[in-house]
């Protein structure tokens, strides 16, 4: 059972992250779920739809829909699995990689401007240290 201090921090953090996520979404051109799939393929290389679903913590049927939409946009492609003929691998196309880089640039650009405009040097240092902790919590 978490302490009351941990619970209070969790509530504040969840609220702040929700606000920040919603604000960054205004910069998006690719829906968040689709951008997450492109990002996973960029980080991990080719993956099966099932592995993508596990990675993104969604149902395989939901991932199949996302994969279909991304394929229609020519952002990803499908190829035969090299060792299992029943499976196929999904991977980024050149167009998908370019779209992902542009999306990341828009998001990071807005956030970098906000950090520069709103935070002191000391606050920026604290935020940088906090990013490591947030990543650790996200991978728990």
N, C-alpha and C positions, 0 to 999 in steps of 0.2 A: 504494500500500500504506500503510495507516494506521500511524502510529507506535505504539510499545508504550504510550505515555501515552494516546493517543487511544483505543486498544483497551481499556485498563483503565477509562477513564471511560465508554466505551460499555457495558461489562459492568455496572458499578455503576448507571448511569442506567437501563438496561433492567430490571434487577432491581427497583430502587426504583419505577419507573413501573408495573411489573407488579403489585407489592404494592399500590400506591395505587389502581390501576384495579380490582383485585379488591375492595378495601375499599369503594370508592365504589359498586360494583355492588350492595352490600347495601342501598343506599338506592333502587335502581331499582325501578320498577313496570312499565316498558316495556323489553323486551329491547334490549340495546345496539345491535344492527344496525338495528332498527326506529327507535329514538331517533335514530340517526345519519341515517337517511333523512328523518325529520321535521325535524331540524336543518338538513340541506342545503336542503330546500324552504323553510324559514323564512329562511335566509340568501340563497338564490339566486332565490327565486320559483319559478314553475311550470317543470318540467323534463320531458323525455321519460324513459322508463324507461331507455333506453340512456345518456342523459347522466347519470342518477343512478348507473348502474352504473360508468361511467367515473369519476365524482366519488368514489365510495366504493371504487373499485378492487376490484370484484367482477365476476363473470361476469353477463351480461345475464339468464341463466336464474335465477340466485340473486336478482337484483333483482326480477325478475317475481314470484317467490314472496313477497318482502317487501312489494311493492306490493299484491299480492292480499290478504295478511293485514291490512295497514293499511286497505285499502278495506273489508274485512269489518267492521272495528271503527269505520267511519265517521270515521277520522282523516285520510284523504285522499280526494280525488275525482279523476275523470278527465274531461277535456274535449277536444274536437277541437282539433288544432293549427291555428292561424290561417292558415298558409301552405302546409302540406303535409298533404293529406288522408289520407295513409297513416300519419300519426303521430298520437299523442295526447299531451297534457300532463297531468301529475299535479301536484296542488297541495293544500296544507293546507286542511282544513275548519276551521270555528270550533272544533269539538271537538278537532281535532288540534292546533291552536295552544294551546288551554287545557291539553291533556294535556302538551304539550312544555314549556310554562311551569311547570307543576307539577313535572315531572320535573327540570327545571333547578334549580328552587327547592330540591327535596330534596337534590340532589347538592351544590349550592353551599352550602346551609345546613350540611350535615354538615362539609364541607371548611372553611368559614369558622370553625365552632366549633373544629375541630381546630387550625387555624392559630392562633387566638386562645389556645387552652389550652396549646399545645405550644411555640410559637416566641417568642423574644424580639423586641423591636422591630427590632434589627439583622438577625436572621434573616428577619423578614418583609420587610424592604427587599431583602435578597439574593434571597429567593424571588420577589418581584415582578419584579426585574431578570431572573431566570432564566426566568420565564414567557415573556418576549419571545424569548429565545434558543431555548427549546423550540419555540415556534411557528415560528420561522425554520427549525429543523431539520425539523419536521413537513411543511413545504411544499416541501422540497427535492425 
